[in-house]
Structure formats: C-alpha cells, structure tokens
Amino acid sequence: MKGDFVDARKHQSGYDEGHACRFPASPCDGKIKLPRPIFDAFKTQIADVLLRVFHKRRFIILDLMMPPSPNRDIARTWKYHNATKHSEWSIRASPHYLDWQNHPFPFKIYTTIDPNPLPKDADQTGIVALSAIGASSVPGDAEKVPALGDLARILYFSAGITKKKTYAGGEIYFRAASCTGALYEFELYLVCNDLPDWKAGVYHFSPGDFALRLLRAGDFRGVLVHATASESSIARAPAIIVCAGTYWRNSWKYRTRTYRHFGWDNGTILANMLAMASALRLPAKVVLGFVDSEVNALLDLDTSREVAFSMVSLGRINGESPATPRELSKLNFPTIPLSKSEIDYPGLREIHEASSLETREEVAEWRSAASRWERAAARATRVRQGDASRGGGRVRDSGPTDPIEQVILRRGSTRKFERQPITLDQLLTILTTSTQPIWPGFSLLNNLYLIINAVDGLAPGAYYYHVATADLELLKSGNFRNEARYLGLQQDLPGDAAADVFFLAPLDPILDVFGNRGYRVTQLEAGMLGGKIYLAAYALRLGATGLTFFDDDVTQFFSPHAAGKSATFLVALGKVRKPPQ
Ligand SMILES: Cc1cc2nc3c(=O)[nH]c(=O)nc-3n(C[C@H](O)[C@H](O)[C@H](O)COP(=O)(O)O)c2cc1C
C-alpha cells in the first residue's frame, strides 16, 4: 500500500511504547500538583494571604500567586521530543508491526445526524497557483463574507477526497493535502454566523459524502472569541474552521510520535487552505492561542481520543463579535468506531496537556510573547549572517500558470525521482514562494537547510537558506546523495531527489518564549512550510514528497551551523519518474 512507506522496516521507533495499553490510563508524571478545581475554589483566599505576604517579602508572591501553568514546564516537551526521536538504533530496537485487521477507518461519521450536502459545481478561481501559495495576506480592510460555495471550495481543496486507488487489500481515498501514512487523522469543523446562504451553527465537515453535519444550531463564534482572548481576526470573522486531530487514527502506525504528525498533517491542510482563501480573496489567519478546554467543549470532543489543534479565521466583518462564554451541553452524538479496538498511548495526551493553555489571561500573555520572539530572532539573524552567496529575493520563474485548484488536484507524493537536475530558478521560486510570512508580525520558527544533489547552476553540497534575503549559503560542498538517503530514514527518495529541504528549529529559545505551546507551533509551521513546498513544486510541474528522518543525524550533518537545533520535517523535490505503463 502506498501509505506503508517503511516497507521492509514496517515499524517506527518509539520510546515508551511499552506503556501503551488498550484502556485509557491516567497520565502521571510523578509530580504532586494541587488539583486545578481545588486551587480555583481557594484562589481568593490564597491571593489574600499572599497579598499580605507581598508587603513584607516581595519575592514570595511571584512564585506562589498562581500554580505554574503546564505550558511553562518545558521539560515535558523535551521529554516527549527526545523520547520520540528516530535513529537507526531506535528503529531496530522498537519494531512495530502494523495490524491491518485493526486499521483505523479514516473518517469520522456521525450516525444520527443528517448530512447537508455542499455544492460541488463551483467555478475555478483562475488564480495562478504560485501567487496563491505565496500570498501571505489579503490586502485591504473591507468586509468579506464567504458564501457557502466559497467554504465548500476551501474545505474540498484542503481536506476533500481528490483520488481513489484500489489495492488488493481495499481502497484508499487520497485527500487534497499530504498526510503521513494516508491516515487522515484531522477533522475540520465550521463555526459560523448566518451567511448569505447558510445558517449559523457549529458543523462537522464530512469529506466522504462532501457534506456538513450540524452539531449546534446558532451563532457560537463568541465561544471562540472568548477562548482566543478576543484575538482580533477571530473576533471579526464570519466563519472559523477548527482542526481537530484523532490520536488513534495516526498512532495505529506511528505510536507516540503521532503528536509530531499532528503538526505536520494539520500543517499541510492549512497550506492548502491559506492558498485557497487567498485565491478567493478571503482574509484568513491561523490562530494557535486558545483555551483548549473551551474549544474542545464547543466541538464536544472526547479529549482522551481527539483534540482541537488549530483554527483559521475566514473572512472579515465590520465590528467585533463579543466574547461569550457559554455553558455547553454535552452532545454525545454517536459515531462509527474507527477500529475493533484502540490502543492508548499516554505520551500523546501528556504532551497535549503540557502544551495546553488554561485561561484567557494565559492566552493573552502567550500571544504577547510573539514580540519577544521577534527580538530573539533578530539577534540570531545578526549573529548568523555569514557569507551568503546567491539569491537576492527575486521572484522568479514565470513558469506554468495553472490555477491553484489544478495544482492541488495534481499533487500527490512523488514515489520515485529521476536523477536529473532542476534549475536554480525553480528551486528559488519554490523556496521564496513557500517561506512568505505565515505569522503576521513575527518571523518563522523553523530554519531551512538543504542538501543539493542536482540543481543547474548550484554546486552540490549542504546549504543554509536565508529566508529574509533568499540567499543560499554554502556550508559544505560535495556529493551527499548517500547521506541524504540515510538521513531520510534510508529511503531512496531523498537520495534520488534534486534537492532535499530539511527544517530545523532552535527549540531552546522557542520553548523559552512560547512554552510547550511553542512546540505545537513549530511542528505545525514545519507542516505548513512543507505543504507549501509540495504545492509550489507541483505548480512548476515538478514532484515532491514529505519524509521522516533520523533526528540527531540531521542536526549533526548540518553542524556546526545547526548545532543545538532540532529536526522537524524533510521535503524532497525534483523531477518525477513516471511508473512504467
Ligand atoms: C510529514 C509527512 C511525512 C511523510 N513521510 C514519508 C516517508 O517517510 N516516506 C514516504 O514514502 N512518504 C512519506 N510521506 C508521504 C505520505 O505517505 C503521503 O502523503 C500519503 O500516502 C498520502 O498520499 P499523497 O501525498 O500522494 O496524497 C509523508 C508525508 C508527510 C505529510
């Protein structure tokens, strides 16, 4: 099967996989904590006592005023990240055989809710793919309210079924965005006000029958405004899409490493979504700062199995919706079981809880951390600007002008690359298009390192890509096809590709500024960048594929430049070798 890419090594490493069990286990990190409800009940009294102490001994209050937020206990991210690294040794030491009899069903199906079919006959936007992928924002401040047809196009070209393939073992329904193992663990939900041709509500998007199912009737956007501490794009959005990941759908194959996959697989969906929103001239913004429990409650998620991960504001209205926290009833709508049984990996819930934000105040504080990140990034850039040699920020390659929809329909992960060169213009077009700002106001968290195998006009070797100036800095020259093959989990694809783009992130300063939530953002950003690279390569009629990697070997290969950074994603690109007919 196509998604089963580890072939002879039908296993992925995991560290604490021995803790996985078929019954939900309560996460325990061995620390004694004051349970949150107990703390809340006594908060006023505790604050009173502390205020008195404050007058006498100023330093005490800083430590005791609030229980430490889980988000600030960054040792929990390091524990997760280090324990889920791949290495040649870990792959051998922890074999994992796929239980095909228990392969999770890739759709969430509510059995008792009637579908509201979405329109399938919308025109193409006609917007050239590269310009849609590269657009970082829709200019202007005018009101923009999407019609149902716009939402249908956004949902279809982000998470809809675009191909069906039949194998001996059954059928696979491939989706618009790439996804590890073709397991499609992300569900999309629409939260909207009354639109010109659609009623306000909370809906689940079902790609199987291309329909929306109503979970809650009425305008619930205020819950998201509240959860995001009145984030301005959410407060002014007529429609918001929330993306939620289901652990088991992906952990069936990837076990505890699934939380990294959440970032990547959600990120590729968002890359498509932003490109489509831009083609439809709809303002769109990815928002990651929210009170997790409030969003999960709105969608009525069973948080031991599925959790909200990101949200995207779509459109813009004049005036802001007020933040309206609401008592939300449990819905308990039945859904089709995904497998005969599910295996619980407690490490997933542990890292999710560690990166959760608990109050509006914490969300607001977290968002303001972005300015500190900008200062840290500026310092790092000053230190790093070395002897960059090429590029210069030109927007290149007039190339093919296929509209974004055609490119998304054409996209698929390349299974075999020709060992033939691409041009430097093509490479730089892909890089500049894909690295336009994602987060308004602050720079990318991930850095880009490349192995160049065959690019006309560029010596083979290892490079660092300066996003701000579009320059490629040579780190070491040489033919590194074998190294590329090894680093990409000993798969042929990165060895044969013309270029391999590795993302590495300086996790220390990221976690310092953003706490554990910074880890979610970093992985999601890597997925978004990777998703954009996929699209940009296909826009140029080249091929691309996401890949997994040997974590520490990647860092070592690009060191000393990359010392201290962590590998987050790998995309190989080049000319596609067509399968024999
Ligand atoms: C983060 C990520 C990692 C991936 N890793 C691999 C990999 O290591 N080897 C591989 O052959 N394919 C890999 N893929 C490609 C997926 O198998 C592919 O996206 C999936 O089968 C769906 O097919 P499609 O991309 O052609 O639609 C990866 C995809 C993503 C998004």
The ligand as an ORCA input file, in Angstrom:
! r2SCAN-3c Opt
* xyz 0 1
  C       5.003     14.757      7.258
  C       4.995     13.733      6.165
  C       5.940     12.718      6.196
  C       5.951     11.755      5.204
  N       6.918     10.798      5.230
  C       7.009      9.917      4.210
  C       8.082      8.990      4.156
  O       8.923      8.942      5.055
  N       8.147      8.158      3.080
  C       7.226      8.195      2.071
  O       7.341      7.419      1.124
  N       6.181      9.066      2.108
  C       6.066      9.934      3.129
  N       5.044     10.838      3.153
  C       4.035     10.850      2.098
  C       2.728     10.186      2.539
  O       2.889      8.792      2.563
  C       1.611     10.599      1.602
  O       1.352     11.957      1.801
  C       0.338      9.819      1.810
  O       0.484      8.480      1.430
  C      -0.788     10.442      1.019
  O      -0.501     10.417     -0.350
  P      -0.414     11.705     -1.261
  O       0.534     12.653     -0.628
  O       0.080     11.185     -2.578
  O      -1.775     12.293     -1.360
  C       4.991     11.805      4.162
  C       4.028     12.809      4.154
  C       4.022     13.766      5.138
  C       2.977     14.838      5.109
*
